[in-house]
Amino acid sequence: MPQDARTETLVIIGSGPAAWTAAVYAARANLDPLVIEGEPSRDMIPGGQLMYTTDIENFPGFPEAIDGQDLMRRMKEQAERFGTRTIMENVSSVDFTTYPFVLRPSYSDEIRAKSVIVATGARANWLGLDNEIRLAHSGGGVSACAVCDGALPAFRGKTLAVVGGGDTAMEEANYLTKFAGEVVIIHRRDSFRASRIMAERTLANPKIRVEWNTQVADVLGDDFITGLRLKDTVTGEERDMEVGGLFVAIGHTPNTQFLQGSLDLTPSGYVVAPHAWRTATSVDGVFAAGDVMDDYYRQAITAAGTGCMAALEAERWMAHHGVSEAEPPVLETAESSIGHPEEQMA
Ligand code: FAD
């Protein structure tokens, strides 16, 4: 690393609602944050998951709904208004064993940071069919989030398909019965992988039926979904089924590959936040916010909320450790630095 390389006070990795909210709070607290936004690829774009959706009806403050890309542009502008700096690259690896921490972007020189917020989100898993991805990205009735999209007028009273067989698929199917005429779960096996209680509740719901041993071979429709081409996984036979919406519920993949071995992760790859109602991670001075540490709520507003928490926690951590001074602090363990901020600063 060049000797004269600048050491950043706070680097925020990511560019969804968690990252921009953290940046707004950090910039207003004079922490001069640098946001490393990520770079465009087939399944991830700067701005996060909301870049793939149109009408957002459940983010407070927008009674008339707001377009996903518009919301993310506004969040970024708000962070930049207070002086947030940005780089549109991925962080490809990190070294949290040294302090200041080291972050390696894909193209630029290494960046040193006194504190880090990881807000890299998660990717919804898709089936990988061309028409599925096209209609998901164009607001054509294909979604990966029933809570987000189920209540949209386009889905009301329709036959809606849910693909999957785990707890998430059961939850999505049950939720959709509030709006749909009928919900059809399409599952490639002859039994669910979901917990027994969730499966029983789902099978007892009169508005839900299951197509067992069936997979989606294609999604039909030009501008909006009209049906599915289904394939029997036992006989190989194909047939078409009319549907007014498709909800893919086959899990999410957290964007934590670049953190492997550096932070404690759950078996599914989510960042572990060891303390309830805190965003501190297994490494002192590194915080996490949004879907990358939350496999339960996965909403824009909860991501924004934890982004706010992470910025406040980072600020208090730095104040507590005197990090803004030239000398690097003597770090305590994550365990010892947790507590009420007023206790920390006493
Ligand atoms: P994300 O939005 O996932 O953003 C993370 C970003 O970080 C990535 O896009 C990428 O640019 C960047 N990144 C990733 N890895 C790296 C790296 N190594 N280096 C640098 N940058 C990186 N929620 C709602 O509340 N309402 C809705 O109506 C709604 N609709 C949705 C519709 C769809 C189709 C989807 C997929 C999700 C929807 N959600 C909705 C959920 C919501 O989008 C997420 O909960 C929210 O975006 C999570 O925000 P986040 O900040 O944690 O991360």
Residues whose N, C-alpha, C, O or C-beta is under 5 A from the ligand:
A	BS01	FAD	I13 G14 S15 G16 P17 A18 A19 I36 E37 G38 M44 I45 P46 G47 G48 Q49 L50 Y52 T53 D55 I56 E57 E89 N90 V91 A119 T120 G121 A122 A124 A144 C145 C148 N255 F258 A289 G290 D291 V292 R298 Q299 A300 I301 A303
